[in-house]
């Protein structure tokens, strides 16, 4: 992954109320499944662009209230606590519209579904102030939900920078709130296509392993069996779609939405996502990695991004009140990799 090490891009964390400007106080009700998270840590979930030291400075300056009283960094947040905070001034001008092509799978007056390409950051942040999905959305859509402020206009949930596929966009505030609640209550079906390095033992199973930040590496997440506030419950189901010698094409269905959840869970099974540098150790995959090249045969780079794709979204449209399902076709690099695996690494039972 490139960019700032404090990369706010999450696999599928839902975006809720976030700041609009320096002088505006934001009201927020804590909707968390585990109590006792420290206030400075909880602020990072609301303001992912700031560091923990910045969160502590906001608290020390009296810019964070908890249930009507000034908070302390060590204050433990409980479900239902009422927070009021004044966010720091924006570090960069609001994002402008940029004429970036988008693959729009669906749109109506309330929402849109975009097939996001790999190597596109979802919203502006440190190190990535232009070329983001939000910049493109501002060009293509005259109206976007402003519930999360200018930097995340229309963004209901997020995909990691190098993860491609279906992402849901809200065009107005009421729809945004309803969609966010669908994610929060786990009523959105999400299916990811993964090409993994290694062979999964079972054709289908689930992974239930808690996830937390690595203690020293701010980019990495790890699984843990420790029952501590920093470790979040995470559950993923998977089903093998196709097997190859040394590789597996698998469909993952996360039931929770944690940072890097699928990447961490499948790596914990000994089968990291192919070309995932953080959890697999390499950021590209070549034809020569599958078999020796024939005389005169040119080596080809099959993957320059992690082989993880948000393949399917299914949910009840909050305004039309009908079930909607969208499939984002596999990108060319993943198709080419599968074709090469079928040719050079067919499964032999």
C-alpha positions, 0 to 999 in steps of 0.5 A: 500500500502506498501513501501516508502510513496512517492511511484512513482507508478501511476495507469496509468500515462504515462512515458516520457523522464526521466534521464539516468545519473548524467552528462547528461542534458535532454531536454524536451518540456512541453506538458501540458493541463493546464498552470501555474504549478510551475517549482518545481511541474512540475519537480516532474512529470518528476522525480517522485522519488525525493521530492519537496525539492530535486527539489528545490535544483536542481533549486537553483543549476542552474541545470534547464533551462527554455527556455534557462534561469535559472529557479526559483521554482516559475517559471510558466510552459506553454505548449510548454516551453523548459526545460533543466535539469541535474537530480540528481545522481542515488540513487542506481545501475541500476537494474539487470536482475532477473529470475522472471516469467512473464505472457506474453500475447503478444510480437513481435520485437517492444513491449510486453503486460504483465499481471502484478501480484498484489504486484509487483512494476513496476520499482525500486525506494526507498524501492523497488530496486529489484523484480520489473517488470523492473528487470523481463523484463531485464531477459526475453527480450534482448532489451528494450527501453531506452528512460526513462533510466535504471530504467524505461527500456521499461515502457510506462505507469504504474500500481499501485503496488497492481493493476494487469493486462495488461501493455504495454512494448516498446522494442525500442525507436521509438515504445516507443515514438509512444505509449506514444503519443497514451496515451497522445492523449487518443487513447488507450482504457483501461478497468479495472475490479473492485469489489466495496464495496457498490451499485452503483445507476446507471447501467452506468454513467461517473465521471468527478471530478478533482483530486489533492494530499491530502493537508497533506497526501502524499499517498492519492489523493482527488477529488475537484471542485476547478479550481486550477493548482494542480487539474487535469481534470479526467474523467472515464466511468463505466458500472455495470457488476454484482450486489450483495447485498452490492457489485458491480462488475463494469467495468471502462474505464478511459479517462484520466490517473491520479494517483489513478484515478479509486480508487478515483473516485469510492470512491467518489461515496461511493463505494470504491474498495474492500480491498483498504486500502487507500480509503476503510479502509481495506487491506483484505477481508474474507469469514466471511465478507459476511455471518456468518460461518457455524459450522465447516466451515473454514474462508478464506481470499478472498482478500489480495490486492485491487480488481482492475485489468487492464482487457483490452487494445486496441490500433493501433500497431504503426508499424504493423498499425492494431488494437490490443486488449488484455485481461488479465484474472481475477486473482484467488483472484478476481474470488474466491471473485466473486464466493463467492458473487454469492453464499452468496450475490446474488442480489435480485431486 
